[in-house]
Amino acid sequence: MSVVIVVGAQWGDEGKGKVVDLYTERADTIVRYGGGANAGHTLVIKGQKLITRLVPSGVCHPNKPCVLGDGMVIDPRSLLEEIDQLQARGLLLNNELVVGQDAHVILPYHKRIEGVREDRTAGAIGTTRRGIGPAYEAKVGRRGVRIRDLFRPERLRELVAANLEELNPVVRHLGGEVPTDAEVEQWIADALAAGERLKPFVRDASRFVVDKIAAGKHVLFEGAQGTLLDIDHGTYPYVTSSSTIAAGACQSTGIGPSKIDRVIGITKAYATRVGGGPFPTELHGDAADALRQAGGEFGAVTGRPRRCGWLDLPALRLGVRLSGMDGLALTKLDVLAGLPEVAVCVAYKLDGHELDELPTDLDDIARAEPVFARYPGWASLAGVRAWDDLPATTRAYVEQVGKLAGVPFYLVSVGPDREETMVLRDPFAA
Ligand code: GDP
């Protein structure tokens, strides 16, 4: 048996969906940890697009349990919509879903406060306005509503009242509209109804996963977003509200670190970032547009154009360290095809020193000067299925990136389809 964590190496959107989907073939159970419906995964299966937001992207393999860990924040309505859509496609029909009973619930008032705040700050952090941050705030403030509370109407009512008592004055102060009593009643009724529908899926997710591991099953953990968006270790405050580093898998699911066998980081052959925050290798103008169009770099959930730039190895090295990555999966190598040369940031210069990792202070990042290496480009990679079929320039680029990142590649992807993948090592190997 092996327990593998797959995690975004930088700022998310690295193509985790495809990699998790591939690795799911070898896994028995797939666990999503952290985050909410802000992470969209786009899967292409036999030419058909499928977007999942909460349910792990391993869902397209029938009869493999998918677990939503307790560290997640779940909007019950959004989860039910997703379940309906998946079931309409013939997936998730055998109740292969486990929803952690201690996951926190996103309620309409979380979205309202987030919307009001984003309007005031003109999207400084660039949240998806899905109430994820406020739900985590309530959790840490010890007044959060958990999935298990959806089955206890009195407790739910008390918690909602306590939350609104705190939030309403803030919403009013920020120029927002506080809910009417009738609206609040409706929210509670909707939450209880959603709880009834979700009940068959809800259980002790920690126990479920630990039992699978004890039974010798392959378990795959799927991170949301990316390592550098971690609440503790990312480019704070331009981060998400949960633990996105690999250790978050243990924390979210309630399993011990001793159970983890391998951590694989996903990185694109270039870099993207959504919303605000430092991005020193960012490209602008035509060069950024070309990369954005070639890579389809628009949010799967929001449709927002992503900021695009060159691969940042010092940032990748920071990600490798923070998540303890044993290896990497490189995606979207094909997107760089046709460029005369490909640049990579290999170091930063700051105050006369050369840094091998991205600095961690925002001011330092702003002052740091990226040092670029340039490599000859390559033509189309269409039809390439084996490492030896890659053009020599592409192989040289990948080898150099792997060497500078300090960990080996487990997989190289040259297109969105499952077949467009070169598997170099097996993450589940003993
Ligand atoms: P995720 O949340 O990490 O899965 O990232 P995205 O939602 O941004 O999904 C990545 C997108 O890239 C999806 O549309 C995938 O089908 C696509 N994709 C994944 N790997 C590759 C690849 O190697 N090449 C190309 N051209 N597209 C890819």
Residues whose N, C-alpha, C, O or C-beta is under 5 A from the ligand:
A	BS01	GDP	G12 D13 E14 G15 K16 G17 K18 G40 H41 T42 V44 A300 T331 K332 L333 D334 S413 V414 G415 P416
